[in-house]
Amino acid sequence: MTMLWTPDSTSTVAAWYKERLSGKTGFAEVTPSGPQGSDQGTASVTYTFKSGDTTKTVMIRENKMDDKGGTRIAIGDLPEGMPAGSNG
């Protein structure tokens, strides 16, 4: 898994990735639900898409781990057998 950080806002980063990934095969946006995601707005989003036989995932989260702020991005492969989400 590749971990990245940017000083950009989470909503800006999410929009940038969505624009570039939405045309990919199997693209899906997985939005948190329940108490954890209900009040976060764009503080957390995950995109999935297919690349050959592999499902890739891009997780975008507000950086709350230190005082730098900004956004943390994790890019990797979805473990085999895990659902990739759906557009609905």
PyRosetta script that sets phi, psi and omega in degrees:
from pyrosetta import init, pose_from_sequence

init()
pose = pose_from_sequence("MTMLWTPDSTSTVAAWYKERLSGKTGFAEVTPSGPQGSDQGTASVTYTFKSGDTTKTVMIRENKMDDKGGTRIAIGDLPEGMPAGSNG")
pose.set_psi(1, 137.9)
pose.set_omega(1, 177.3)
pose.set_phi(2, -101.1)
pose.set_psi(2, 129.0)
pose.set_omega(2, 179.0)
pose.set_phi(3, -110.3)
pose.set_psi(3, 131.6)
pose.set_omega(3, -179.8)
pose.set_phi(4, -129.0)
pose.set_psi(4, 160.6)
pose.set_omega(4, 174.8)
pose.set_phi(5, -137.8)
pose.set_psi(5, 144.1)
pose.set_omega(5, 174.9)
pose.set_phi(6, -141.1)
pose.set_psi(6, 148.4)
pose.set_omega(6, 176.1)
pose.set_phi(7, -75.0)
pose.set_psi(7, -8.0)
pose.set_omega(7, -179.4)
pose.set_phi(8, -66.4)
pose.set_psi(8, 155.7)
pose.set_omega(8, 178.9)
pose.set_phi(9, -67.9)
pose.set_psi(9, 155.5)
pose.set_omega(9, 179.9)
pose.set_phi(10, -60.7)
pose.set_psi(10, -40.6)
pose.set_omega(10, -179.2)
pose.set_phi(11, -65.8)
pose.set_psi(11, -37.2)
pose.set_omega(11, 177.4)
pose.set_phi(12, -65.1)
pose.set_psi(12, -44.8)
pose.set_omega(12, -180.0)
pose.set_phi(13, -65.2)
pose.set_psi(13, -44.6)
pose.set_omega(13, 179.9)
pose.set_phi(14, -60.4)
pose.set_psi(14, -43.0)
pose.set_omega(14, 179.4)
pose.set_phi(15, -64.5)
pose.set_psi(15, -40.1)
pose.set_omega(15, 179.8)
pose.set_phi(16, -61.8)
pose.set_psi(16, -48.6)
pose.set_omega(16, 179.6)
pose.set_phi(17, -66.9)
pose.set_psi(17, -40.7)
pose.set_omega(17, -179.2)
pose.set_phi(18, -61.0)
pose.set_psi(18, -42.7)
pose.set_omega(18, -180.0)
pose.set_phi(19, -60.4)
pose.set_psi(19, -40.5)
pose.set_omega(19, -176.1)
pose.set_phi(20, -82.9)
pose.set_psi(20, -27.0)
pose.set_omega(20, -175.4)
pose.set_phi(21, -99.1)
pose.set_psi(21, -18.8)
pose.set_omega(21, -171.4)
pose.set_phi(22, -62.1)
pose.set_psi(22, -20.9)
pose.set_omega(22, 177.8)
pose.set_phi(23, -87.5)
pose.set_psi(23, -3.5)
pose.set_omega(23, -178.6)
pose.set_phi(24, -74.8)
pose.set_psi(24, 151.7)
pose.set_omega(24, 177.2)
pose.set_phi(25, -59.4)
pose.set_psi(25, 132.8)
pose.set_omega(25, 176.0)
pose.set_phi(26, 71.4)
pose.set_psi(26, 17.6)
pose.set_omega(26, -179.2)
pose.set_phi(27, -58.1)
pose.set_psi(27, 134.8)
pose.set_omega(27, 175.6)
pose.set_phi(28, -146.8)
pose.set_psi(28, 144.9)
pose.set_omega(28, 173.3)
pose.set_phi(29, -106.3)
pose.set_psi(29, 123.1)
pose.set_omega(29, -178.9)
pose.set_phi(30, -108.1)
pose.set_psi(30, 110.6)
pose.set_omega(30, -177.9)
pose.set_phi(31, -100.9)
pose.set_psi(31, 134.1)
pose.set_omega(31, 178.5)
pose.set_phi(32, -57.7)
pose.set_psi(32, 145.2)
pose.set_omega(32, 176.9)
pose.set_phi(33, -127.2)
pose.set_psi(33, 167.1)
pose.set_omega(33, 180.0)
pose.set_phi(34, 81.7)
pose.set_psi(34, -168.6)
pose.set_omega(34, -174.2)
pose.set_phi(35, -59.3)
pose.set_psi(35, -33.5)
pose.set_omega(35, -177.5)
pose.set_phi(36, -67.0)
pose.set_psi(36, -38.4)
pose.set_omega(36, -175.0)
pose.set_phi(37, -106.9)
pose.set_psi(37, -7.0)
pose.set_omega(37, -171.2)
pose.set_phi(38, -66.7)
pose.set_psi(38, -28.9)
pose.set_omega(38, -177.9)
pose.set_phi(39, -114.1)
pose.set_psi(39, 14.4)
pose.set_omega(39, -175.8)
pose.set_phi(40, -88.9)
pose.set_psi(40, -16.8)
pose.set_omega(40, -176.7)
pose.set_phi(41, 60.4)
pose.set_psi(41, -122.4)
pose.set_omega(41, 178.7)
pose.set_phi(42, -96.9)
pose.set_psi(42, 22.9)
pose.set_omega(42, 180.0)
pose.set_phi(43, -71.1)
pose.set_psi(43, -14.1)
pose.set_omega(43, -177.6)
pose.set_phi(44, -155.2)
pose.set_psi(44, 125.5)
pose.set_omega(44, 175.8)
pose.set_phi(45, -150.9)
pose.set_psi(45, 148.3)
pose.set_omega(45, 176.2)
pose.set_phi(46, -129.5)
pose.set_psi(46, 133.6)
pose.set_omega(46, 174.9)
pose.set_phi(47, -113.2)
pose.set_psi(47, 140.8)
pose.set_omega(47, 174.0)
pose.set_phi(48, -126.9)
pose.set_psi(48, 153.1)
pose.set_omega(48, 176.8)
pose.set_phi(49, -160.9)
pose.set_psi(49, 162.7)
pose.set_omega(49, 179.8)
pose.set_phi(50, -94.0)
pose.set_psi(50, 141.2)
pose.set_omega(50, 172.6)
pose.set_phi(51, -134.8)
pose.set_psi(51, 97.8)
pose.set_omega(51, -172.2)
pose.set_phi(52, 66.8)
pose.set_psi(52, -126.2)
pose.set_omega(52, 178.9)
pose.set_phi(53, -93.4)
pose.set_psi(53, 3.6)
pose.set_omega(53, -174.7)
pose.set_phi(54, -107.2)
pose.set_psi(54, 138.3)
pose.set_omega(54, 171.8)
pose.set_phi(55, -93.5)
pose.set_psi(55, 122.6)
pose.set_omega(55, 179.3)
pose.set_phi(56, -96.8)
pose.set_psi(56, 151.2)
pose.set_omega(56, 178.2)
pose.set_phi(57, -131.7)
pose.set_psi(57, 139.9)
pose.set_omega(57, 175.1)
pose.set_phi(58, -124.5)
pose.set_psi(58, 110.7)
pose.set_omega(58, -179.6)
pose.set_phi(59, -103.6)
pose.set_psi(59, 126.8)
pose.set_omega(59, -177.1)
pose.set_phi(60, -119.6)
pose.set_psi(60, 123.1)
pose.set_omega(60, -175.7)
pose.set_phi(61, -135.7)
pose.set_psi(61, 145.3)
pose.set_omega(61, 170.6)
pose.set_phi(62, -62.6)
pose.set_psi(62, 134.9)
pose.set_omega(62, -179.7)
pose.set_phi(63, -80.0)
pose.set_psi(63, 109.3)
pose.set_omega(63, 177.9)
pose.set_phi(64, -117.5)
pose.set_psi(64, 11.2)
pose.set_omega(64, -174.3)
pose.set_phi(65, -85.4)
pose.set_psi(65, -18.8)
pose.set_omega(65, 179.5)
pose.set_phi(66, -153.1)
pose.set_psi(66, -173.5)
pose.set_omega(66, -175.5)
pose.set_phi(67, -89.5)
pose.set_psi(67, 10.0)
pose.set_omega(67, 179.3)
pose.set_phi(68, -75.2)
pose.set_psi(68, -24.9)
pose.set_omega(68, -175.5)
pose.set_phi(69, 70.1)
pose.set_psi(69, -151.4)
pose.set_omega(69, 178.2)
pose.set_phi(70, 75.3)
pose.set_psi(70, -152.4)
pose.set_omega(70, -172.1)
pose.set_phi(71, -134.5)
pose.set_psi(71, 139.5)
pose.set_omega(71, 174.7)
pose.set_phi(72, -104.3)
pose.set_psi(72, 139.6)
pose.set_omega(72, -177.9)
pose.set_phi(73, -127.7)
pose.set_psi(73, 129.5)
pose.set_omega(73, 175.9)
pose.set_phi(74, -119.9)
pose.set_psi(74, 125.4)
pose.set_omega(74, -178.1)
pose.set_phi(75, -122.0)
pose.set_psi(75, 129.0)
pose.set_omega(75, -179.7)
pose.set_phi(76, -169.8)
pose.set_psi(76, -168.8)
pose.set_omega(76, 178.5)
pose.set_phi(77, -95.4)
pose.set_psi(77, 139.8)
pose.set_omega(77, 175.7)
pose.set_phi(78, -75.8)
pose.set_psi(78, 131.1)
pose.set_omega(78, -179.5)
pose.set_phi(79, -56.3)
pose.set_psi(79, 140.0)
pose.set_omega(79, 179.7)
pose.set_phi(80, -55.7)
pose.set_psi(80, 134.2)
pose.set_omega(80, 179.4)
pose.set_phi(81, 93.6)
pose.set_psi(81, -13.1)
pose.set_omega(81, 177.4)
pose.set_phi(82, -80.9)
pose.set_psi(82, 138.0)
pose.set_omega(82, 177.7)
pose.set_phi(83, -68.4)
pose.set_psi(83, 142.2)
pose.set_omega(83, -178.2)
pose.set_phi(84, -87.1)
pose.set_psi(84, -1.9)
pose.set_omega(84, -178.8)
pose.set_phi(85, 90.5)
pose.set_psi(85, -176.9)
pose.set_omega(85, -179.8)
pose.set_phi(86, -148.6)
pose.set_psi(86, 162.4)
pose.set_omega(86, 178.1)
pose.set_phi(87, -89.2)
pose.set_psi(87, 62.8)
pose.set_omega(87, -177.8)
pose.set_phi(88, -159.4)
pose.dump_pdb("model.pdb")
